[in-house]
Amino acid sequence: MNKKNFEIKDNRFSVLDAFRFFFYLFVVITVFSFVFSVALIVISAVTGKTTEELNSGSIVDIISVMASPVIIIVFSIVYSKIRKVKLSSTFNDGQKISLLPISVSIVLAIIAIFLFTPFMELVEYGFMQFGYNPDSTIPLQDKMTTSPGFFFLGVFLYAVLPAVAEEIVFRGVIQTSLQSRFKGYVAILVTAVLFTLMHGSLQQTVYQMVMGIMLGYVACVGGSILYSIILHFLNNLFVLLFGCFDIVSYLSEDAIYYNIYSMIFPICLFLLGVGLVGILFWVLKYLRTKNFFRYEGNKKKKPPKSQEPENKIGLREMWKNLDNKERIFMLSGLVLVGVLWIIATIDGFVIK
């Protein structure tokens, strides 16, 4: 393949940028996490307080929660400046904002929380039978339930900030860059895998993968990460509300599965949710082919790049259509987040 294919064109990130960006970003996040942990140990030694006491403080909680999304946003801005590419070029493909994808994003968030979450709780229950017991506490949770100020702070830290930051990286920089060479489903799947591994949660692997696919699809078909940000925000908000206030009893983490029927119920809900998501995906794809909410500009102008007929590469041909640098950074990124995922999983089985 001609190496010119790997250079930045039309002021956009390349495929190499997608994998390099992901790798360097999580190196920075990992280094920060290590330095932050060491700093807590040093402060603990100086003050005489245990690390548990320090971790229970509001300031430490706030820093630990907001550090990752803030690093993501700052890193994205710095990287785009270095590469001389407008970060905003990854936000949309020139389409107008439509109410239809926004509505679909809202419906998908509702499906995810009500139909997928019970199945995820069943999966976690199954892992717990083998000794898996991760720390699922939400920092600031007690304060959020008693203080309006901390509640809105929690909404910002857990719902708004991560949704914006993670969608800029995954559906913005990474997925958009991959779509420049590969078919849409390839870009969506690869991005969803990286998104899932990044969260480092064994019991949420299926949920994060499904959510990653939904986020990628609405961004790809809608032509803007605004739709995936809305879906991501609502999902995080619902999870936060149910985690703090236990609004719906059957979504409780303390759900008890008495018999086979109580286990079948979450599975049926999950299958129903998959079916509904599939229908919504089909509707969006059909309406896209009819240009229902897509490009409506001057007919003399070229349609957005995402709608130009191109010979994009499928999943089977993906590996051989990567150059050596792209392969190195892709594998390095996968190994990094994979190792972190494995460490988090081992902690869940070992640490009680």
C-alpha positions in Angstrom: 0.0 0.0 0.0 1.2 3.5 -0.8 2.6 5.1 2.3 0.9 8.4 1.3 -2.3 6.8 2.4 -1.1 7.1 6.0 -0.6 10.8 5.9 -3.1 13.4 7.2 -5.4 14.6 4.5 -8.1 17.2 4.4 -7.0 18.5 7.8 -8.1 15.2 9.5 -6.5 12.6 11.7 -5.1 9.5 10.0 -5.5 5.8 11.1 -2.0 6.0 12.5 -3.2 9.0 14.7 -6.1 6.9 16.0 -3.8 4.2 17.5 -1.0 6.5 18.4 -3.4 8.9 20.2 -5.0 6.0 22.1 -1.6 4.5 23.2 0.0 7.8 24.3 -3.2 8.9 26.1 -3.4 5.8 28.3 0.3 6.0 29.0 -0.3 9.5 30.4 -3.4 8.3 32.4 -1.5 5.3 33.8 1.5 7.4 34.8 -0.8 9.9 36.5 -2.6 7.2 38.4 0.7 5.8 39.6 2.0 9.2 40.6 -1.3 10.0 42.4 -1.2 6.8 44.3 2.4 7.4 45.3 1.5 10.9 46.4 -1.3 9.6 48.6 1.2 7.1 50.2 3.6 10.0 50.9 0.9 12.2 52.3 -0.2 9.3 54.5 3.3 8.9 55.9 3.7 12.6 56.6 0.2 13.2 58.1 -0.2 9.9 59.9 -3.5 9.2 58.2 -4.2 5.9 56.4 -4.6 5.9 52.7 -8.2 4.8 53.3 -8.9 7.9 55.4 -7.4 10.1 52.6 -9.4 8.4 49.9 -12.6 9.0 51.9 -12.0 12.7 51.7 -14.1 14.9 49.4 -11.1 16.5 47.7 -9.4 13.2 47.0 -12.6 11.8 45.7 -13.2 14.8 43.4 -9.6 14.6 42.0 -9.7 10.9 41.4 -13.1 11.1 39.6 -12.3 14.1 37.4 -8.6 13.4 36.7 -9.1 11.0 33.8 -11.7 13.0 31.8 -9.7 16.2 32.3 -6.5 14.5 31.1 -8.4 13.2 28.1 -9.6 16.7 27.1 -6.3 18.4 27.7 -4.4 15.6 25.9 -6.8 15.8 23.0 -6.2 19.6 22.6 -2.5 19.3 22.9 -2.2 16.4 20.5 -4.4 18.2 17.9 -2.2 21.3 18.2 1.0 19.2 17.7 -0.5 17.5 14.7 -1.9 20.8 13.4 -5.4 19.2 13.0 -8.5 20.9 14.2 -10.0 18.7 16.9 -13.5 20.0 15.9 -13.0 18.2 12.6 -13.8 14.9 14.4 -17.0 16.2 15.9 -19.2 15.9 12.8 -19.1 15.2 9.1 -20.9 18.4 8.1 -24.4 17.3 8.6 -27.1 19.4 10.2 -28.2 18.4 13.7 -31.5 16.4 13.5 -34.0 15.6 16.2 -34.4 12.0 15.0 -30.9 10.8 16.1 -31.3 12.7 19.3 -34.6 10.9 20.0 -33.1 7.6 19.1 -30.2 8.3 21.5 -32.7 9.0 24.3 -34.6 5.7 23.6 -31.4 3.7 23.5 -30.3 5.1 26.9 -33.7 4.0 28.3 -33.4 0.6 26.7 -29.8 0.2 28.1 -30.7 1.0 31.7 -34.0 -0.9 32.0 -33.4 -3.9 29.7 -29.7 -4.4 29.8 -28.8 -3.5 33.4 -30.7 -6.5 35.0 -28.7 -8.9 32.8 -25.4 -7.2 33.8 -26.4 -7.6 37.5 -27.0 -11.3 36.7 -23.6 -11.6 35.1 -22.0 -9.9 38.1 -23.9 -12.3 40.4 -22.5 -15.2 38.5 -18.9 -14.0 38.8 -19.4 -13.4 42.5 -20.2 -17.1 43.0 -16.6 -17.7 42.0 -15.2 -15.1 44.5 -15.3 -12.0 42.3 -16.0 -9.0 44.6 -15.0 -5.7 43.0 -15.2 -2.4 44.8 -18.4 -0.9 43.3 -18.8 2.0 45.7 -19.4 5.4 44.1 -17.2 8.2 45.6 -19.2 11.0 47.0 -22.3 8.8 47.0 -23.3 9.5 50.6 -22.9 13.2 50.1 -24.8 13.2 46.9 -27.9 11.7 48.6 -27.9 14.3 51.3 -26.6 17.5 49.7 -28.1 19.1 46.5 -24.7 20.8 45.8 -22.8 17.5 45.9 -25.6 15.9 43.8 -25.2 18.3 41.0 -21.4 18.1 41.4 -21.8 14.3 41.0 -23.9 14.7 37.9 -21.2 16.8 36.4 -18.3 14.5 37.4 -20.0 11.2 36.6 -22.3 12.0 33.7 -21.4 15.2 31.9 -17.6 15.3 32.0 -16.9 11.6 31.1 -19.5 11.7 28.3 -17.9 14.6 26.6 -14.3 13.5 27.2 -14.7 9.9 26.2 -16.8 10.7 23.1 -14.2 13.2 21.9 -11.6 10.4 22.1 -13.5 7.3 21.0 -16.2 8.3 18.7 -14.4 11.5 17.7 -10.7 11.0 17.1 -10.5 7.2 17.0 -13.6 6.1 15.2 -13.6 9.0 12.8 -10.0 8.3 11.9 -10.6 4.6 11.3 -13.6 5.4 9.1 -11.3 7.2 6.7 -10.0 3.9 5.5 -12.2 1.1 7.0 -15.9 0.3 6.7 -18.2 1.8 9.3 -18.8 -1.5 11.2 -15.0 -2.1 11.5 -14.4 1.4 12.9 -17.4 0.9 15.3 -16.3 -2.5 16.5 -12.6 -1.6 17.0 -13.5 1.5 18.9 -16.0 -0.4 21.0 -13.3 -3.0 22.0 -10.9 -0.2 23.0 -13.8 1.5 24.9 -14.6 -1.7 26.7 -11.1 -2.5 27.8 -10.5 1.1 28.9 -13.1 0.7 31.6 -11.3 -2.3 33.1 -14.4 -3.9 34.5 -15.0 -7.7 34.1 -18.7 -7.7 35.1 -19.5 -4.8 32.8 -17.6 -6.2 29.8 -20.7 -7.2 27.9 -22.6 -4.0 28.8 -19.7 -1.7 27.8 -19.3 -3.6 24.5 -23.0 -3.2 23.7 -22.9 0.4 24.8 -19.8 1.1 22.7 -21.5 -0.3 19.6 -24.6 1.8 20.2 -22.5 4.9 20.8 -20.5 4.2 17.7 -23.5 3.6 15.5 -25.5 6.7 16.4 -22.3 8.8 15.9 -21.6 7.1 12.5 -25.1 7.2 11.1 -26.0 10.5 12.6 -22.7 12.1 11.5 -22.0 13.8 14.8 -20.6 12.8 18.2 -23.4 15.1 19.7 -25.7 12.1 19.5 -23.3 9.7 21.2 -22.6 12.3 23.9 -26.3 12.6 24.6 -26.6 8.8 24.8 -23.5 8.5 26.9 -24.6 11.2 29.3 -28.1 9.8 29.8 -26.6 6.3 30.4 -24.2 7.6 33.0 -26.9 9.7 34.6 -29.3 6.8 34.9 -26.6 4.5 36.3 -25.7 7.2 38.8 -29.3 7.8 39.9 -30.1 4.1 40.3 -26.8 3.5 42.1 -27.4 6.3 44.6 -31.2 6.2 45.1 -32.1 2.6 44.1 -35.1 4.0 42.2 -36.1 0.6 40.7 -35.8 -2.4 43.0 -35.1 -5.0 40.3 -32.1 -2.9 39.2 -30.6 -3.1 42.6 -27.1 -4.5 43.0 -28.4 -6.5 45.9 -30.9 -8.4 43.7 -31.3 -12.0 44.8 -31.8 -14.8 42.3 -34.0 -17.3 44.1 -34.6 -19.8 41.2 -34.2 -20.4 37.5 -37.2 -18.1 36.7 -35.6 -15.1 38.4 -32.5 -15.7 36.3 -34.4 -16.1 33.1 -36.1 -12.7 33.5 -33.0 -10.6 33.1 -32.0 -12.7 30.1 -35.4 -12.1 28.4 -35.1 -8.4 29.1 -31.6 -8.4 27.5 -32.8 -10.2 24.4 -35.8 -7.9 24.1 -33.4 -4.9 24.4 -31.1 -6.3 21.7 -34.1 -6.8 19.4 -35.3 -3.2 20.0 -31.8 -1.8 19.4 -31.6 -3.8 16.2 -34.9 -2.3 15.0 -33.8 1.2 15.8 -30.5 0.6 14.0 -32.4 -0.5 10.9 -34.7 2.5 11.0 -31.7 4.9 11.3 -29.9 3.1 8.4 -33.0 3.1 6.2 -33.7 6.8 6.8 -30.0 7.6 6.1 -30.3 5.9 2.7 -33.3 8.1 2.1 -31.4 11.2 3.2 -34.1 11.8 5.8 -31.9 13.6 8.2 -28.7 13.8 6.3 -27.1 16.3 3.9 -29.5 18.9 2.5 -27.1 21.5 1.3 -26.6 23.1 -2.1 -26.9 20.3 -4.7 -23.8 21.7 -6.5 -21.7 21.1 -3.5 -20.1 17.7 -2.9 -21.9 15.6 -0.2 -20.0 15.0 3.0 -17.1 12.6 2.9 -19.0 9.9 4.8 -21.5 9.6 2.0 -19.1 9.5 -0.9 -18.8 6.1 -2.5 -15.5 4.6 -1.5 -13.9 1.2 -1.5 -13.5 0.9 2.3 -11.7 -2.0 3.8 -13.5 -4.8 5.8 -12.5 -6.5 9.0 -10.8 -9.5 7.3 -8.5 -7.2 5.3 -7.8 -4.8 8.2 -4.5 -6.2 9.5 -2.8 -6.4 6.1 -3.9 -2.9 5.3 -2.1 -1.5 8.3 1.5 -0.4 8.0 4.2 -1.4 10.6 3.8 1.8 12.7 0.0 1.4 12.8 0.3 -2.3 13.8 2.8 -1.4 16.6 0.7 1.3 18.1 -2.5 -0.7 17.8 -0.9 -3.7 19.5 0.8 -1.6 22.1 -2.5 0.1 23.0 -4.3 -3.2 23.2 -1.6 -4.7 25.4 -1.6 -1.7 27.7 -5.3 -1.5 28.4 -5.5 -5.3 28.3 -2.9 -5.6 31.1 -4.8 -2.9 33.1 -8.0 -4.8 32.6 -6.5 -8.1 33.8 -5.0 -6.4 36.9 -8.4 -4.9 37.7 -10.0 -8.3 37.3 -7.4 -10.0 39.5 -8.0 -7.3 42.2 -11.7 -8.1 42.0 -11.0 -11.8 42.8 -8.3 -11.2 45.4 -9.2 -8.1 47.3 -12.2 -8.3 49.5 
